[in-house]
Amino acid sequence: MSLQITNAANIQTDKGTYLIYAPPGMGKTTAIKYLPGKTLVLDVDRTTRVLKGEKNIDIAYVDNTDTWKFWGELIVDLEENYKGKYDNIVVDNISELERSLLSDLGNKGKNKGVPSQGDYQYMQFRIVNSLRYMKNLGSNLVWTAWESSDLFTDSSGQQWNRSFPQINHKILNNVLGLCDVVAKLAINSDGERGFVLSSSNSTYAKNQIDDRKGCLQSELILGDVNDPT
């Protein structure tokens, strides 16, 4: 085997993998209209109505009943027919995609529609493998998620509420680790929506693209939003 070695100084890529999260109705789907260039949205939760009139956005509706088969075929179709054709590919959203996959598997099982332990494992592998696969499509990859929270206690007994994306706990670290940016959408005291890009005890976030600690809703991916190319 011969390793393909590239000096870090010669790395050339302007594409990244982003995960944005917030409670329902906060503005995750609306934020898609600010992505620069041409965007394909894979609509799982049927909230893309807010994008009506956006000429640089195409929408493909994910089958939310026969989801297991549809999603597998969709991933292959993206590779064969759409690689490099969009500046951004958005999955809206991963939280609902998990539930749709599980619901489909449960309905096809023998437990009266309730997913089995094996179904959860199937879903977990499909989600992570899909993310790995889609990172090679030559586009910015943006996954949205709903927000979840818990009460965390550290080894000293100190407690605080933590916010993080609503993703199955078995694969949460795996998914977030594969992303360059994890951003929590929030509203400041002036009513402006923006993304938290820096982690704290109460918020999971990260930014491996640049040194920004936060940004406006319209500035997640920097670029000319009026440039259709």
RASULUR-V822792 format. One record per residue. N is the residue number from 1. PHI is phi as a letter, one per 40 degrees, with the letter a starting at -180 (999 if undefined). OMEGA is omega in radians with two decimals (NA if undefined). Layout:
N;PHI;OMEGA
N;PHI;OMEGA
This chain:
1;999;3.11
2;b;-3.12
3;c;3.02
4;c;-3.02
5;b;3.09
6;b;3.07
7;c;-3.07
8;d;3.14
9;c;-3.08
10;b;3.11
11;c;-3.13
12;b;3.06
13;a;3.09
14;b;3.14
15;b;-3.13
16;b;3.10
17;b;-3.02
18;b;2.97
19;b;3.12
20;b;-3.08
21;a;3.13
22;a;3.05
23;c;3.10
24;d;3.09
25;g;-3.10
26;c;3.13
27;h;-3.14
28;c;-3.11
29;c;3.10
30;c;-3.13
31;c;-3.11
32;c;-3.08
33;c;-3.12
34;c;-3.12
35;c;-3.10
36;c;3.09
37;g;-3.08
38;c;-3.03
39;b;2.98
40;b;3.12
41;b;3.03
42;c;-2.98
43;c;3.12
44;c;-3.00
45;b;3.03
46;g;3.12
47;b;-3.04
48;c;3.10
49;d;-3.12
50;c;3.14
51;c;-3.10
52;d;3.08
53;g;-3.13
54;c;-3.00
55;c;-3.08
56;c;-3.11
57;b;2.99
58;b;-3.08
59;b;3.02
60;b;-3.08
61;c;3.13
62;c;3.09
63;c;-3.09
64;b;3.00
65;b;3.07
66;c;-2.92
67;c;-3.05
68;d;-3.13
69;c;-3.09
70;d;-3.07
71;c;3.10
72;c;3.13
73;c;3.14
74;c;-3.13
75;c;3.12
76;c;-3.13
77;c;3.11
78;c;-3.14
79;c;-3.02
80;c;-2.97
81;b;-3.02
82;b;-3.12
83;c;3.12
84;g;-3.08
85;c;3.12
86;b;3.03
87;c;-3.09
88;b;2.97
89;b;-3.05
90;b;2.97
91;b;-3.04
92;b;0.06
93;b;-3.06
94;c;3.13
95;c;3.12
96;c;3.09
97;c;3.08
98;d;-3.07
99;c;-3.14
100;c;3.10
101;c;-3.13
102;c;3.14
103;c;3.12
104;c;3.13
105;c;3.12
106;c;3.14
107;c;-3.14
108;c;-3.14
109;c;-3.05
110;b;-3.05
111;b;3.07
112;f;3.07
113;g;-3.13
114;c;-3.14
115;c;3.08
116;c;3.09
117;d;3.10
118;c;3.12
119;c;3.10
120;c;3.13
121;c;3.08
122;d;-3.13
123;c;-3.10
124;d;3.14
125;c;-3.12
126;c;-3.14
127;c;-3.10
128;c;3.13
129;c;3.10
130;c;3.14
131;c;3.11
132;d;-3.10
133;c;-3.04
134;c;3.09
135;c;-3.12
136;b;-3.06
137;c;3.11
138;g;3.14
139;b;2.87
140;c;3.12
141;b;-3.13
142;b;3.04
143;b;3.04
144;b;3.12
145;a;2.97
146;c;-3.09
147;c;3.04
148;b;3.14
149;a;3.04
150;a;3.08
151;b;-3.06
152;b;3.09
153;b;3.14
154;c;-3.04
155;c;3.12
156;c;-3.12
157;g;3.11
158;c;-3.09
159;b;3.00
160;a;3.07
161;c;3.11
162;b;3.04
163;b;-3.14
164;a;-3.14
165;c;3.12
166;c;3.12
167;b;-3.14
168;d;-3.02
169;c;-3.12
170;c;-3.08
171;b;-3.06
172;d;-3.11
173;c;3.14
174;c;-3.13
175;c;-3.10
176;c;3.11
177;c;3.13
178;c;-3.13
179;c;3.06
180;c;-3.11
181;b;2.96
182;b;-2.97
183;b;3.08
184;c;3.12
185;c;-3.09
186;a;3.10
187;b;-3.12
188;c;-3.06
189;c;3.12
190;c;3.13
191;g;3.12
192;c;3.07
193;c;3.13
194;a;-3.11
195;b;2.96
196;c;-3.06
197;b;-3.10
198;b;-3.07
199;c;3.03
200;a;3.12
201;d;-3.05
202;b;-3.06
203;b;3.01
204;c;3.08
205;a;3.04
206;a;3.11
207;a;3.11
208;b;3.13
209;c;-3.13
210;a;-3.04
211;b;-3.14
212;c;3.09
213;c;3.14
214;a;3.13
215;a;3.04
216;c;3.13
217;d;-3.08
218;c;-3.01
219;b;-3.13
220;c;3.05
221;b;-3.06
222;c;-3.13
223;i;-3.13
224;c;-3.09
225;c;3.13
226;c;-3.13
227;c;-3.08
228;c;-3.13
229;c;NA
